[in-house]
Amino acid sequence: MLRINDNISLADWELSESFSRSSGPGGQNVNKVSTAVELRFEAARSPNIPSDAKARLKRLAGRKWTLDGAIIFRVEDTRSQARNREIARERLTELILASLERPKRRIKTRPTLASKRRRVEGKVQRGQVKALRGRVRPDD
């Protein structure tokens, strides 16, 4: 069981882990020990996450979201399998917590009268500069 916050905890059937050999540095240890962790979370089937949070979770997960509605984290950051498991679970927790936050609605604001005047004055000045760029005629 993985506890996300006071209201949400994930059951064991929602999470599955598989281990494989990690790439990168580690000497002969890399060829012998399966330290890379692949954590799979069945997000679409999870009864603990609200439906609006699932939609945000899908958007936040991006390419980690599979076609069958699971999120897959592959972690091979350290040479320790236990630490990689912790990192994968931390990343999953952070992603779920981020999806639970409702985004604030944007409130439309109108430009102030002073800002409109400043904008127009700037345009007028720019127009005058461009008008002075014309051909110079000798005075007759």
N, CA, C and O atoms as a MOPAC input file, in Angstrom:
PM7 MOZYME 1SCF
protein

 N      0.85000 1    -1.18100 1     0.00000 1
 C      0.00000 1     0.00000 1     0.00000 1
 C      0.89700 1     1.24600 1     0.00000 1
 O      1.84700 1     1.34100 1     0.77700 1
 N      0.58000 1     2.18600 1    -0.87600 1
 C      1.32300 1     3.43800 1    -0.98300 1
 C      0.39900 1     4.58200 1    -0.59400 1
 O     -0.65200 1     4.78300 1    -1.20200 1
 N      0.80500 1     5.32600 1     0.42700 1
 C     -0.00500 1     6.42900 1     0.93100 1
 C      0.38400 1     7.72000 1     0.20500 1
 O      1.54800 1     8.12000 1     0.22400 1
 N     -0.59900 1     8.37000 1    -0.43500 1
 C     -0.35600 1     9.60900 1    -1.17300 1
 C     -0.60200 1    10.81000 1    -0.25800 1
 O      0.27800 1    11.65200 1    -0.08500 1
 N     -1.79600 1    10.88500 1     0.32400 1
 C     -2.12300 1    11.91700 1     1.31600 1
 C     -3.13900 1    11.32300 1     2.28200 1
 O     -3.33900 1    10.10900 1     2.30200 1
 N     -3.78000 1    12.16400 1     3.07900 1
 C     -4.70900 1    11.65600 1     4.08300 1
 C     -5.91700 1    10.94900 1     3.46300 1
 O     -6.47200 1    10.03200 1     4.06700 1
 N     -6.32500 1    11.36400 1     2.27500 1
 C     -7.52600 1    10.81700 1     1.64600 1
 C     -7.23900 1     9.70100 1     0.65200 1
 O     -8.10000 1     8.85500 1     0.40900 1
 N     -6.05300 1     9.68800 1     0.07800 1
 C     -5.76000 1     8.75900 1    -1.01400 1
 C     -4.60000 1     7.84500 1    -0.64400 1
 O     -3.53100 1     8.30000 1    -0.23800 1
 N     -4.83600 1     6.55900 1    -0.79400 1
 C     -3.76100 1     5.57100 1    -0.68400 1
 C     -4.01100 1     4.52200 1    -1.76300 1
 O     -5.15400 1     4.15700 1    -2.03700 1
 N     -2.93500 1     4.04600 1    -2.36600 1
 C     -3.03600 1     3.11800 1    -3.48600 1
 C     -2.89200 1     1.68500 1    -2.97600 1
 O     -2.00100 1     1.39000 1    -2.18000 1
 N     -3.76000 1     0.81100 1    -3.43200 1
 C     -3.71800 1    -0.60200 1    -3.03300 1
 C     -2.58500 1    -1.31600 1    -3.76300 1
 O     -2.03900 1    -0.81400 1    -4.74500 1
 N     -2.24800 1    -2.49800 1    -3.25700 1
 C     -1.14100 1    -3.26500 1    -3.83600 1
 C     -1.43800 1    -3.71800 1    -5.26600 1
 O     -0.52300 1    -3.80300 1    -6.08600 1
 N     -2.71400 1    -4.01100 1    -5.58100 1
 C     -3.03700 1    -4.48600 1    -6.92700 1
 C     -2.87400 1    -3.39200 1    -7.97900 1
 O     -2.75900 1    -3.69500 1    -9.16700 1
 N     -2.86200 1    -2.11000 1    -7.55700 1
 C     -2.72300 1    -1.00300 1    -8.50500 1
 C     -1.27000 1    -0.78800 1    -8.92300 1
 O     -1.00300 1    -0.17600 1    -9.95700 1
 N     -0.33500 1    -1.28700 1    -8.12200 1
 C      1.08700 1    -1.08900 1    -8.37900 1
 C      1.74400 1    -2.42400 1    -8.69100 1
 O      1.45100 1    -3.43300 1    -8.04900 1
 N      2.61900 1    -2.42800 1    -9.65900 1
 C      3.43500 1    -3.61000 1    -9.92800 1
 C      4.84100 1    -3.14400 1   -10.28400 1
 O      5.02600 1    -2.13000 1   -10.95700 1
 N      5.81600 1    -3.89600 1    -9.82300 1
 C      7.21000 1    -3.54900 1   -10.06400 1
 C      7.89600 1    -4.69400 1   -10.78400 1
 O      7.64100 1    -5.86700 1   -10.51200 1
 N      8.76900 1    -4.32900 1   -11.70200 1
 C      9.62700 1    -5.32900 1   -12.34800 1
 C     11.04300 1    -4.77700 1   -12.35000 1
 O     11.25600 1    -3.56400 1   -12.37300 1
 N     11.98700 1    -5.67400 1   -12.32700 1
 C     13.38800 1    -5.27700 1   -12.21600 1
 C     14.16400 1    -5.81200 1   -13.40400 1
 O     13.91500 1    -6.91600 1   -13.89100 1
 N     15.11400 1    -4.99900 1   -13.86100 1
 C     15.93800 1    -5.41200 1   -14.98600 1
 C     17.34700 1    -4.85600 1   -14.77700 1
 O     17.59700 1    -4.07600 1   -13.85700 1
 N     18.24100 1    -5.27000 1   -15.63900 1
 C     19.61400 1    -4.78500 1   -15.52500 1
 C     19.67300 1    -3.34300 1   -16.00200 1
 O     19.06000 1    -2.97200 1   -17.00300 1
 N     20.41200 1    -2.55900 1   -15.27500 1
 C     20.52500 1    -1.13400 1   -15.56000 1
 C     21.66900 1    -0.87600 1   -16.52600 1
 O     22.63800 1    -1.63400 1   -16.56900 1
 N     21.55400 1     0.18800 1   -17.29400 1
 C     22.65000 1     0.57900 1   -18.17500 1
 C     23.51300 1     1.60300 1   -17.44900 1
 O     23.16700 1     2.05600 1   -16.35900 1
 N     24.61900 1     1.95700 1   -18.05000 1
 C     25.46100 1     2.99500 1   -17.46100 1
 C     26.57400 1     2.44700 1   -16.60400 1
 O     26.86200 1     1.25000 1   -16.64300 1
 N     27.21800 1     3.32800 1   -15.81200 1
 C     28.38900 1     2.92100 1   -15.03300 1
 C     28.02200 1     1.96100 1   -13.90600 1
 O     26.88500 1     1.93900 1   -13.43500 1
 N     28.99200 1     1.17900 1   -13.49000 1
 C     28.77300 1     0.24000 1   -12.39300 1
 C     29.68600 1    -0.96300 1   -12.48200 1
 O     29.61600 1    -1.85800 1   -11.64000 1
 N     30.54400 1    -0.99600 1   -13.49400 1
 C     31.49300 1    -2.09700 1   -13.61700 1
 C     30.79700 1    -3.41800 1   -13.86700 1
 O     29.77100 1    -3.46900 1   -14.54500 1
 N     31.35400 1    -4.48400 1   -13.32200 1
 C     30.78500 1    -5.81600 1   -13.50900 1
 C     29.45000 1    -5.95400 1   -12.78800 1
 O     28.65400 1    -6.83600 1   -13.11000 1
 N     29.20600 1    -5.08500 1   -11.81500 1
 C     27.96000 1    -5.12600 1   -11.05700 1
 C     26.75000 1    -4.96500 1   -11.97700 1
 O     25.69600 1    -5.55200 1   -11.73300 1
 N     26.90600 1    -4.16500 1   -13.03600 1
 C     25.81600 1    -3.91100 1   -13.97800 1
 C     25.37800 1    -5.20200 1   -14.65200 1
 O     24.19100 1    -5.40300 1   -14.90600 1
 N     26.33300 1    -6.07300 1   -14.94200 1
 C     26.02900 1    -7.30800 1   -15.66600 1
 C     25.42900 1    -8.38800 1   -14.77400 1
 O     24.90200 1    -9.38000 1   -15.27500 1
 N     25.50400 1    -8.20600 1   -13.46300 1
 C     25.06900 1    -9.26200 1   -12.54100 1
 C     23.76400 1    -8.94300 1   -11.82500 1
 O     22.94300 1    -9.83500 1   -11.60900 1
 N     23.56300 1    -7.66700 1   -11.44900 1
 C     22.47200 1    -7.30700 1   -10.54600 1
 C     21.39900 1    -6.52600 1   -11.28900 1
 O     21.70900 1    -5.62500 1   -12.06700 1
 N     20.13600 1    -6.87200 1   -11.04900 1
 C     19.00900 1    -6.15400 1   -11.65700 1
 C     18.62300 1    -4.99500 1   -10.74400 1
 O     17.85400 1    -5.16900 1    -9.79800 1
 N     19.15800 1    -3.82100 1   -11.03300 1
 C     18.91300 1    -2.66800 1   -10.16500 1
 C     17.89200 1    -1.70100 1   -10.73100 1
 O     17.32500 1    -0.90700 1    -9.98100 1
 N     17.64100 1    -1.74200 1   -12.03100 1
 C     16.66700 1    -0.82100 1   -12.63000 1
 C     15.25300 1    -1.25400 1   -12.24600 1
 O     14.93500 1    -2.44300 1   -12.23700 1
 N     14.41600 1    -0.27500 1   -11.93100 1
 C     13.04900 1    -0.55400 1   -11.48400 1
 C     12.06900 1     0.02700 1   -12.49300 1
 O     12.22600 1     1.15800 1   -12.95200 1
 N     11.06000 1    -0.76000 1   -12.82800 1
 C      9.96600 1    -0.27400 1   -13.66400 1
 C      8.69300 1    -0.38300 1   -12.83700 1
 O      8.19100 1    -1.48000 1   -12.59000 1
 N      8.17900 1     0.76600 1   -12.41300 1
 C      6.97700 1     0.81800 1   -11.58300 1
 C      5.78900 1     1.10700 1   -12.48300 1
 O      5.79200 1     2.07700 1   -13.24100 1
 N      4.77300 1     0.25600 1   -12.39500 1
 C      3.56700 1     0.40100 1   -13.21800 1
 C      2.38600 1     0.67200 1   -12.29800 1
 O      2.11900 1    -0.08800 1   -11.36800 1
 N      1.67800 1     1.77600 1   -12.57500 1
 C      0.51100 1     2.15700 1   -11.78800 1
 C     -0.70700 1     2.15300 1   -12.69300 1
 O     -0.74100 1     2.85100 1   -13.70600 1
 N     -1.71300 1     1.36000 1   -12.32200 1
 C     -2.94900 1     1.25900 1   -13.10900 1
 C     -3.83500 1     2.46100 1   -12.79700 1
 O     -4.76200 1     2.36800 1   -11.99200 1
 N     -3.54400 1     3.58500 1   -13.43800 1
 C     -4.20200 1     4.84800 1   -13.11300 1
 C     -5.66300 1     4.87500 1   -13.54800 1
 O     -6.52100 1     5.34300 1   -12.79900 1
 N     -5.95100 1     4.38700 1   -14.73200 1
 C     -7.32400 1     4.46400 1   -15.25600 1
 C     -8.27900 1     3.60100 1   -14.44400 1
 O     -9.45800 1     3.93500 1   -14.32700 1
 N     -7.79400 1     2.49800 1   -13.88100 1
 C     -8.65300 1     1.59100 1   -13.11400 1
 C     -8.66900 1     1.90200 1   -11.62500 1
 O     -9.38300 1     1.24400 1   -10.86800 1
 N     -7.90500 1     2.87900 1   -11.19600 1
 C     -7.79400 1     3.18500 1    -9.77400 1
 C     -9.08600 1     3.80600 1    -9.23400 1
 O     -9.53100 1     4.83300 1    -9.74600 1
 N     -9.69300 1     3.19800 1    -8.20900 1
 C    -10.92000 1     3.75600 1    -7.65300 1
 C    -10.67000 1     4.90500 1    -6.67400 1
 O    -11.60500 1     5.60300 1    -6.28300 1
 N     -9.42000 1     5.09900 1    -6.28100 1
 C     -9.10300 1     6.08100 1    -5.24600 1
 C     -8.88600 1     7.49100 1    -5.78200 1
 O     -8.93200 1     8.45500 1    -5.01800 1
 N     -8.65400 1     7.62000 1    -7.06300 1
 C     -8.36200 1     8.93200 1    -7.64800 1
 C     -9.61400 1     9.45700 1    -8.33000 1
 O    -10.21600 1     8.74500 1    -9.13500 1
 N    -10.02800 1    10.70600 1    -8.02400 1
 C    -11.22000 1    11.28700 1    -8.66200 1
 C    -11.04800 1    11.41500 1   -10.17500 1
 O     -9.92800 1    11.51400 1   -10.67700 1
 N    -12.16100 1    11.41100 1   -10.88800 1
 C    -12.10500 1    11.40900 1   -12.35600 1
 C    -11.48700 1    12.69400 1   -12.91300 1
 O    -10.76400 1    12.64100 1   -13.90800 1
 N    -11.75900 1    13.85100 1   -12.28900 1
 C    -11.14800 1    15.09100 1   -12.79900 1
 C     -9.63300 1    15.06400 1   -12.59100 1
 O     -8.88100 1    15.58500 1   -13.41400 1
 N     -9.19100 1    14.45700 1   -11.49000 1
 C     -7.75500 1    14.33700 1   -11.24200 1
 C     -7.11800 1    13.35400 1   -12.22100 1
 O     -5.95500 1    13.51600 1   -12.59000 1
 N     -7.87200 1    12.33200 1   -12.64500 1
 C     -7.34400 1    11.37900 1   -13.62600 1
 C     -7.07600 1    12.06700 1   -14.95900 1
 O     -6.07700 1    11.78500 1   -15.62000 1
 N     -7.97300 1    12.97100 1   -15.34900 1
 C     -7.77700 1    13.69900 1   -16.60900 1
 C     -6.51300 1    14.55900 1   -16.53400 1
 O     -5.72300 1    14.60000 1   -17.47700 1
 N     -6.33000 1    15.24600 1   -15.39800 1
 C     -5.11100 1    16.05100 1   -15.23200 1
 C     -3.88200 1    15.15700 1   -15.15800 1
 O     -2.81900 1    15.51200 1   -15.66700 1
 N     -4.02800 1    13.99300 1   -14.52000 1
 C     -2.91600 1    13.05500 1   -14.38700 1
 C     -2.46600 1    12.55700 1   -15.76000 1
 O     -1.27000 1    12.42800 1   -16.02100 1
 N     -3.43000 1    12.28200 1   -16.62900 1
 C     -3.09600 1    11.82200 1   -17.98800 1
 C     -2.31000 1    12.88600 1   -18.73800 1
 O     -1.34400 1    12.58600 1   -19.44000 1
 N     -2.74400 1    14.15100 1   -18.57800 1
 C     -2.05000 1    15.25000 1   -19.25200 1
 C     -0.64700 1    15.44600 1   -18.68200 1
 O      0.30200 1    15.67500 1   -19.43300 1
 N     -0.51300 1    15.35800 1   -17.36200 1
 C      0.77900 1    15.55500 1   -16.73100 1
 C      1.74300 1    14.40000 1   -17.02200 1
 O      2.94700 1    14.61500 1   -17.15700 1
 N      1.21800 1    13.18500 1   -17.11800 1
 C      2.07200 1    12.01400 1   -17.32500 1
 C      2.68300 1    12.00600 1   -18.72500 1
 O      3.81100 1    11.54900 1   -18.90700 1
 N      1.94900 1    12.50600 1   -19.70400 1
 C      2.48300 1    12.58500 1   -21.06300 1
 C      2.78200 1    11.21100 1   -21.63100 1
 O      1.89000 1    10.36800 1   -21.72500 1
 N      4.03900 1    10.97700 1   -22.01200 1
 C      4.42300 1     9.72400 1   -22.65700 1
 C      4.48300 1     8.55200 1   -21.68600 1
 O      4.53300 1     7.39600 1   -22.10500 1
 N      4.47600 1     8.84800 1   -20.40000 1
 C      4.47700 1     7.76500 1   -19.40700 1
 C      3.12800 1     7.04300 1   -19.35100 1
 O      3.04800 1     5.91900 1   -18.85400 1
 N      2.06800 1     7.68000 1   -19.85900 1
 C      0.72100 1     7.10700 1   -19.85900 1
 C      0.61500 1     6.14600 1   -21.03600 1
 O      0.85600 1     6.53600 1   -22.17800 1
 N      0.25300 1     4.88500 1   -20.76400 1
 C      0.14200 1     3.89200 1   -21.83400 1
 C     -1.27500 1     3.86400 1   -22.39600 1
 O     -2.17800 1     4.50400 1   -21.85700 1
 N     -1.46100 1     3.12200 1   -23.47700 1
 C     -2.77000 1     3.04800 1   -24.12800 1
 C     -3.81600 1     2.36400 1   -23.24400 1
 O     -5.00600 1     2.65700 1   -23.35100 1
 N     -3.37100 1     1.45300 1   -22.37000 1
 C     -4.33100 1     0.77100 1   -21.50600 1
 C     -4.53400 1     1.50600 1   -20.18100 1
 O     -5.12700 1     0.94800 1   -19.25800 1
 N     -4.05600 1     2.74300 1   -20.07000 1
 C     -4.35300 1     3.57700 1   -18.91200 1
 C     -3.45600 1     3.36200 1   -17.71500 1
 O     -3.87600 1     3.57200 1   -16.57700 1
 N     -2.22500 1     2.94600 1   -17.95500 1
 C     -1.26100 1     2.77200 1   -16.86300 1
 C     -0.15800 1     3.81500 1   -17.00400 1
 O      0.11600 1     4.31000 1   -18.09700 1
 N      0.45900 1     4.13300 1   -15.88600 1
 C      1.61200 1     5.03600 1   -15.89200 1
 C      2.82900 1     4.20000 1   -15.55100 1
 O      2.81400 1     3.44000 1   -14.58300 1
 N      3.88400 1     4.33500 1   -16.34200 1
 C      5.09300 1     3.54500 1   -16.13400 1
 C      6.26900 1     4.47600 1   -15.84600 1
 O      6.57000 1     5.38400 1   -16.62000 1
 N      6.92100 1     4.22800 1   -14.71700 1
 C      8.14300 1     4.93400 1   -14.35200 1
 C      9.29700 1     3.95200 1   -14.43400 1
 O      9.23600 1     2.88000 1   -13.83200 1
 N     10.34100 1     4.29200 1   -15.16200 1
 C     11.56100 1     3.47900 1   -15.19700 1
 C     12.66200 1     4.29400 1   -14.53600 1
 O     12.99200 1     5.39300 1   -14.98000 1
 N     13.22300 1     3.73900 1   -13.47100 1
 C     14.25400 1     4.44200 1   -12.70600 1
 C     15.50000 1     3.58200 1   -12.65200 1
 O     15.45100 1     2.43100 1   -12.21800 1
 N     16.62400 1     4.14400 1   -13.09500 1
 C     17.91800 1     3.47300 1   -12.99600 1
 C     18.97900 1     4.49000 1   -12.58200 1
 O     20.11300 1     4.46300 1   -13.05900 1
 N     18.57400 1     5.39600 1   -11.67200 1
 C     19.45100 1     6.49200 1   -11.28200 1
 C     20.62500 1     6.03800 1   -10.42900 1
 O     21.73900 1     6.53900 1   -10.58700 1
 N     20.38200 1     5.08700 1    -9.52000 1
 C     21.44200 1     4.68100 1    -8.59500 1
 C     21.78400 1     3.21400 1    -8.81700 1
 O     21.12300 1     2.52000 1    -9.59000 1
 N     22.83600 1     2.74800 1    -8.12400 1
 C     23.25400 1     1.35500 1    -8.22800 1
 C     22.52100 1     0.47500 1    -7.22700 1
 O     22.75300 1    -0.73300 1    -7.17000 1
 N     21.63400 1     1.08000 1    -6.43500 1
 C     20.89600 1     0.33600 1    -5.41700 1
 C     19.45700 1     0.11500 1    -5.88000 1
 O     18.76500 1     1.06600 1    -6.24400 1
 N     19.01400 1    -1.12700 1    -5.86600 1
 C     17.64600 1    -1.43900 1    -6.26900 1
 C     16.64700 1    -0.81400 1    -5.30000 1
 O     15.61400 1    -0.29500 1    -5.72400 1
 N     16.94300 1    -0.86000 1    -4.02100 1
 C     16.02900 1    -0.31000 1    -3.01200 1
 C     15.86100 1     1.19300 1    -3.19500 1
 O     14.74900 1     1.71300 1    -3.10300 1
 N     16.96300 1     1.88900 1    -3.45200 1
 C     16.88300 1     3.34500 1    -3.64600 1
 C     16.12400 1     3.68500 1    -4.92500 1
 O     15.36400 1     4.65300 1    -4.95500 1
 N     16.32400 1     2.90100 1    -5.97600 1
 C     15.58000 1     3.13000 1    -7.22300 1
 C     14.08500 1     2.92400 1    -7.00500 1
 O     13.27500 1     3.65200 1    -7.57800 1
 N     13.70800 1     1.94200 1    -6.18400 1
 C     12.28700 1     1.72700 1    -5.85900 1
 C     11.72100 1     2.94600 1    -5.14000 1
 O     10.61700 1     3.39700 1    -5.44700 1
 N     12.48100 1     3.47800 1    -4.18300 1
 C     12.03400 1     4.66600 1    -3.44600 1
 C     11.84700 1     5.85100 1    -4.38000 1
 O     10.85700 1     6.57600 1    -4.28400 1
 N     12.80200 1     6.04400 1    -5.28400 1
 C     12.73100 1     7.16800 1    -6.22000 1
 C     11.49900 1     7.04300 1    -7.10900 1
 O     10.80200 1     8.03100 1    -7.34100 1
 N     11.22300 1     5.83800 1    -7.61000 1
 C     10.06500 1     5.62600 1    -8.48000 1
 C      8.77000 1     5.93100 1    -7.73200 1
 O      7.87400 1     6.57100 1    -8.28200 1
 N      8.66800 1     5.48100 1    -6.49200 1
 C      7.46700 1     5.74000 1    -5.69800 1
 C      7.32800 1     7.22600 1    -5.37300 1
 O      6.21600 1     7.75300 1    -5.35700 1
 N      8.44800 1     7.90500 1    -5.11400 1
 C      8.40200 1     9.34800 1    -4.85100 1
 C      7.90700 1    10.10200 1    -6.08100 1
 O      7.09900 1    11.02300 1    -5.96500 1
 N      8.38900 1     9.71300 1    -7.25100 1
 C      7.97800 1    10.38600 1    -8.49500 1
 C      6.49200 1    10.17200 1    -8.76000 1
 O      5.79900 1    11.09100 1    -9.19500 1
 N      6.00400 1     8.96600 1    -8.49900 1
 C      4.58400 1     8.68200 1    -8.67100 1
 C      3.75900 1     9.52800 1    -7.70500 1
 O      2.74300 1    10.10400 1    -8.09300 1
 N      4.19200 1     9.60300 1    -6.45400 1
 C      3.47500 1    10.39900 1    -5.45100 1
 C      3.42700 1    11.86700 1    -5.85200 1
 O      2.37700 1    12.50100 1    -5.75000 1
 N      4.55500 1    12.41500 1    -6.30900 1
 C      4.59900 1    13.81900 1    -6.73100 1
 C      3.65400 1    14.07100 1    -7.90200 1
 O      2.96900 1    15.09300 1    -7.94300 1
 N      3.61800 1    13.13900 1    -8.85200 1
 C      2.75200 1    13.30200 1   -10.02500 1
 C      1.27700 1    13.28000 1    -9.61700 1
 O      0.48400 1    14.08100 1   -10.11200 1
 N      0.91700 1    12.37700 1    -8.73000 1
 C     -0.48100 1    12.28500 1    -8.29400 1
 C     -0.86500 1    13.53100 1    -7.49000 1
 O     -1.96000 1    14.06800 1    -7.66300 1
 N      0.02300 1    13.98600 1    -6.62000 1
 C     -0.26800 1    15.19900 1    -5.84000 1
 C     -0.44100 1    16.40800 1    -6.75400 1
 O     -1.29900 1    17.25600 1    -6.50900 1
 N      0.36900 1    16.48700 1    -7.80400 1
 C      0.24700 1    17.59900 1    -8.75600 1
 C     -1.09100 1    17.53900 1    -9.48900 1
 O     -1.67700 1    18.57700 1    -9.79500 1
 N     -1.58000 1    16.31900 1    -9.77300 1
 C     -2.85300 1    16.19500 1   -10.49400 1
 C     -4.04600 1    16.52100 1    -9.60400 1
 O     -5.11900 1    16.84900 1   -10.11200 1
 N     -3.88100 1    16.43800 1    -8.29200 1
 C     -4.99200 1    16.71900 1    -7.38100 1
 C     -5.25400 1    18.21500 1    -7.22900 1
 O     -6.34600 1    18.61500 1    -6.82400 1
 N     -4.25300 1    19.05100 1    -7.55500 1
 C     -4.41400 1    20.50100 1    -7.43400 1
 C     -5.21900 1    21.02300 1    -8.61200 1
 O     -4.83800 1    20.83900 1    -9.76800 1
 N     -6.32900 1    21.67100 1    -8.31100 1
 C     -7.14600 1    22.25500 1    -9.37900 1
 C     -6.49100 1    23.55800 1    -9.84200 1
 O     -6.12700 1    24.39100 1    -9.01100 1
 N     -6.33600 1    23.74500 1   -11.14800 1
 C     -5.75900 1    24.99900 1   -11.62800 1
 C     -6.72900 1    26.15500 1   -11.40200 1
 O     -7.94400 1    25.99100 1   -11.51200 1
 N     -6.18200 1    27.31600 1   -11.08700 1
 C     -7.02700 1    28.48800 1   -10.86800 1
 C     -7.59200 1    28.97200 1   -12.19200 1
 O     -6.91400 1    28.96000 1   -13.21900 1
 N     -8.85500 1    29.40100 1   -12.14700 1
 C     -9.46100 1    29.96700 1   -13.34900 1
 C     -8.89500 1    31.35100 1   -13.58500 1
 O     -8.73300 1    32.13500 1   -12.64900 1
 N     -8.59700 1    31.64700 1   -14.83100 1
 C     -8.05700 1    32.95900 1   -15.16800 1
 C     -9.18900 1    33.97200 1   -15.19600 1
 O    -10.23500 1    33.73600 1   -15.80000 1
 N     -8.97300 1    35.09600 1   -14.53900 1
 C     -9.96200 1    36.17200 1   -14.52500 1
 C     -9.53100 1    37.21100 1   -15.55200 1
 O     -8.42100 1    37.73900 1   -15.48400 1
 N    -10.40700 1    37.49800 1   -16.49700 1
 C    -10.08100 1    38.47900 1   -17.53100 1
 C     -9.98000 1    39.85800 1   -16.90200 1
 O    -10.80800 1    40.24200 1   -16.07600 1
 N     -8.95700 1    40.59500 1   -17.30200 1
 C     -8.80400 1    41.96600 1   -16.81800 1
 C     -8.78900 1    42.90400 1   -18.01100 1
 O     -8.36000 1    42.54500 1   -19.10700 1
 N     -9.27000 1    44.11600 1   -17.76800 1
 C     -9.26500 1    45.12100 1   -18.83300 1
 C     -8.07000 1    46.03500 1   -18.64600 1
 O     -7.67700 1    46.31900 1   -17.51500 1
 N     -7.48400 1    46.50300 1   -19.75100 1
 C     -6.38000 1    47.45400 1   -19.60800 1
 C     -6.89500 1    48.78200 1   -19.04400 1
 O     -8.00700 1    49.21000 1   -19.35200 1
 N     -6.07700 1    49.41800 1   -18.22500 1
 C     -6.47900 1    50.69600 1   -17.63900 1
 C     -6.43700 1    51.78200 1   -18.70300 1
 O     -5.81100 1    51.61800 1   -19.75000 1
 N     -7.10900 1    52.89000 1   -18.42400 1
 C     -7.12800 1    54.01200 1   -19.35500 1
 C     -5.71900 1    54.56600 1   -19.54800 1
 O     -5.32600 1    54.91500 1   -20.66100 1
 N     -4.95500 1    54.64500 1   -18.43700 1
 C     -3.58300 1    55.16500 1   -18.52200 1
 C     -2.71900 1    54.26700 1   -19.41200 1
 O     -1.91500 1    54.77100 1   -20.19600 1
 N     -2.87500 1    52.95300 1   -19.30100 1
 C     -2.05300 1    52.06100 1   -20.12700 1
 C     -2.44100 1    52.18300 1   -21.60000 1
 O     -1.58500 1    52.08000 1   -22.47900 1
 N     -3.73300 1    52.40200 1   -21.87200 1
 C     -4.15500 1    52.61600 1   -23.26300 1
 C     -3.52400 1    53.88300 1   -23.82000 1
 O     -3.05300 1    53.90600 1   -24.95800 1
 N     -3.51900 1    54.94900 1   -23.00000 1
 C     -2.92800 1    56.22000 1   -23.45800 1
 C     -1.43300 1    56.07600 1   -23.69100 1
 O     -0.90100 1    56.59100 1   -24.67500 1
 N     -0.74700 1    55.37100 1   -22.78200 1
 C      0.70100 1    55.16600 1   -22.95700 1
 C      0.98000 1    54.40100 1   -24.24300 1
 O      1.92800 1    54.71900 1   -24.96100 1
 N      0.17200 1    53.40700 1   -24.53700 1
 C      0.35700 1    52.61500 1   -25.75600 1
 C      0.18000 1    53.49300 1   -26.98900 1
 O      0.98400 1    53.42600 1   -27.91800 1
 N     -0.87000 1    54.31700 1   -27.00400 1
 C     -1.13000 1    55.17200 1   -28.16500 1
 C     -0.02600 1    56.21600 1   -28.31300 1
 O      0.41100 1    56.50100 1   -29.42800 1
 N      0.42700 1    56.78800 1   -27.19300 1
 C      1.51100 1    57.78000 1   -27.26200 1
 C      2.78500 1    57.14900 1   -27.81800 1
 O      3.49900 1    57.77600 1   -28.60000 1
 N      3.06600 1    55.93300 1   -27.42200 1
 C      4.24100 1    55.22900 1   -27.95100 1
 C      4.12900 1    55.00300 1   -29.43800 1
 O      5.11300 1    55.12600 1   -30.16800 1
 N      2.91900 1    54.66700 1   -29.89700 1
 C      2.70900 1    54.45000 1   -31.32800 1
 C      2.85900 1    55.75800 1   -32.11200 1
 O      3.40900 1    55.77600 1   -33.21300 1
 N      2.36200 1    56.85000 1   -31.52600 1
 C      2.47100 1    58.15400 1   -32.18600 1
 C      3.93600 1    58.55200 1   -32.31600 1
 O      4.37100 1    59.00300 1   -33.37500 1
 N      4.69400 1    58.38300 1   -31.23300 1
 C      6.12100 1    58.73600 1   -31.27200 1
 C      6.85900 1    57.89300 1   -32.30400 1
 O      7.69300 1    58.40600 1   -33.05000 1
 N      6.55400 1    56.61100 1   -32.34600 1
 C      7.20600 1    55.73200 1   -33.30600 1
 C      6.86300 1    56.15700 1   -34.73000 1
 O      7.72000 1    56.12200 1   -35.61300 1
 N      5.61100 1    56.56000 1   -34.95600 1
 C      5.19100 1    57.02500 1   -36.27900 1
 C      5.93600 1    58.28700 1   -36.69400 1
 O      6.29400 1    58.44700 1   -37.86100 1
 N      6.17200 1    59.20100 1   -35.71700 1
 C      6.91100 1    60.42700 1   -36.02500 1
 C      8.35000 1    60.11600 1   -36.41100 1
 O      8.89700 1    60.73100 1   -37.32700 1
 N      8.96500 1    59.16000 1   -35.71300 1
 C     10.34400 1    58.77000 1   -36.04500 1
 C     10.39300 1    58.22700 1   -37.47000 1
 O     11.30600 1    58.54700 1   -38.23200 1
 N      9.42400 1    57.42000 1   -37.82000 1
 C      9.41100 1    56.83600 1   -39.16300 1
 C      9.12000 1    57.89500 1   -40.22900 1
 O      9.63100 1    57.81400 1   -41.34600 1
 N      8.29800 1    58.88300 1   -39.87800 1
 C      7.98100 1    59.94000 1   -40.83600 1
 C      9.21600 1    60.78400 1   -41.14000 1
 O      9.34800 1    61.30600 1   -42.24700 1
 N     10.11000 1    60.92300 1   -40.18100 1
 C     11.32800 1    61.71300 1   -40.38600 1
 C     12.35900 1    60.98900 1   -41.24100 1
 O     13.37300 1    61.57300 1   -41.62200 1
 N     12.10500 1    59.73400 1   -41.53800 1
 C     13.07700 1    58.96400 1   -42.31200 1
 C     12.93200 1    59.18900 1   -43.81400 1
 O     13.64600 1    58.55400 1   -44.59100 1
 N     12.05200 1    60.05300 1   -44.24100 1
 C     11.81200 1    60.24100 1   -45.65400 1
 C     13.00600 1    60.89000 1   -46.35900 1
 O     14.02000 1    61.20500 1   -45.73700 1
 N     12.85900 1    61.07700 1   -47.65400 1
 C     13.91400 1    61.67700 1   -48.45900 1
 C     14.09300 1    63.13400 1   -48.07500 1
 O     13.11500 1    63.85000 1   -47.85700 1
 N     15.31500 1    63.56300 1   -47.99400 1
 C     15.61700 1    64.95300 1   -47.64100 1
 C     15.65600 1    65.77000 1   -48.92300 1
 O     16.37100 1    65.42800 1   -49.86500 1
 N     14.86000 1    66.88400 1   -48.95600 1
 C     14.82900 1    67.74100 1   -50.12500 1
 C     15.62900 1    69.01800 1   -49.84300 1
 O     15.47900 1    69.63400 1   -48.78800 1
 N     16.45900 1    69.39600 1   -50.77400 1
 C     17.20500 1    70.66500 1   -50.54200 1
 C     16.24200 1    71.84100 1   -50.58700 1
 O     15.31900 1    71.87600 1   -51.40000 1
 N     16.47100 1    72.80000 1   -49.70400 1
 C     15.61400 1    73.98300 1   -49.65700 1
 C     15.87700 1    74.84900 1   -50.89300 1
 O     17.03500 1    75.13300 1   -51.19900 1
 N     14.82200 1    75.27800 1   -51.61600 1
 C     14.95700 1    76.09300 1   -52.82700 1
 C     14.97300 1    77.54600 1   -52.49700 1
 O     15.08100 1    78.38200 1   -53.39500 1

